[in-house]
Amino acid sequence: MGMTNKQFQGFLRLALELLERAFKKSPDNEDLKKVRDIFQSMLEDE
């Protein structure tokens, strides 16, 4: 069973919100920044 485009975008937005919170707590964490940027680019590609 696959996800619809709308469900996938919702998942990305939820993950981005959580990543953004974690990044604010630890702004020097380059790994968090990379993952956040990847998720953001996936959302923009839609």
Secondary structure, 3 states (H helix, E strand, C coil): CCCCHHHHHHHHHHHHHHHHHHHHHCCCCHHHHHHHHHHHHHHHHC
